[in-house]
């Protein structure tokens, strides 16, 4: 069975900082994932990248086997 969502080596570089440096995870079909962290840790940025509202500086997101640059 292939993963529903794969995030590999994700990074976002802004004028302020380098965020989500090298982040990655795999979400298998039928499973759930909870993202937790302190304020400013990148939870909302991760969601914006997954939804395509922002573009990553590095890494990739693969959804249902299709690789795309976030």
CORDA-V646789 format. One record per helix or strand of 3 or more residues. SS is the DSSP state (helix for helix, strand for strand). FROM is the first residue (numbers start at 0). LEN is the number of residues. If there is no record, write none. Layout:
[[SS FROM LEN] [SS FROM LEN]]
This chain:
[[strand 2 11] [strand 17 11] [helix 42 9] [strand 57 6] [strand 65 3]]
